[in-house]
Amino acid sequence: MKLFFVLLFTLFPTRVVAQKVNGTVLDAFTRIPISNVQIITINNTSLTDNFGNFELNHFNAGDKFAVRIMGYETTEIVFNGKIDTILIYLKQTAIVLNEVMIKTVRNYNRIR
């Protein structure tokens, strides 16, 4: 019976075993860690800690995840399965707002 299972696993290799992936998210210009970055996978969403570190469990080669935070470009990464520690550098984006005009009108007769 043991021989059957040994032959089964050697003749029909399964997909790469799921593994734990660690990573750090840094600013591309200053190289400072960014905290509270969303790491979005198919199964769940997690946040980085105060030092920009995150951990993904049960991740397979070929799986994708997105890295997103306001003020930075969203990055999508495909895990290649070769390394288990990833450094991610996010580029800042400018947020352009429309001009706002504020006008006041006073009724001086009403104040007296």
C-alpha positions, 0 to 999 in steps of 0.5 A: 500500500505504501508503494502505491502512494509513493508511486502516485505522488512521484508519477503525478506531481501536484501543484506547488505546496502552499507556503507562507509569504512575508513581505515589506512595503516601502516608499519608492523615494524615501525607502521608509516603511508604510503602515496600514497598507491593504494587501488584497488577495482572493480570500481576504484582505490584511493590513501591514503593521507599523513597520510595513511588514505583512504575512500571507498564509497558504499562498501558491505559485501563480497567485496574485495579490494587490497592494493599495493605499491612498496617495500611492499607485496600486500595485498587483503582484503575481507570486512566483513561488521561488522566494518567500520574502518580498520587498514592495516599493510603492510610488506616490501619486498626486491627487488633483482636486478641483478649485473651490470658491468661497464667497460670503455675503453680509447683510449689515442692516440686519446686524444693527 
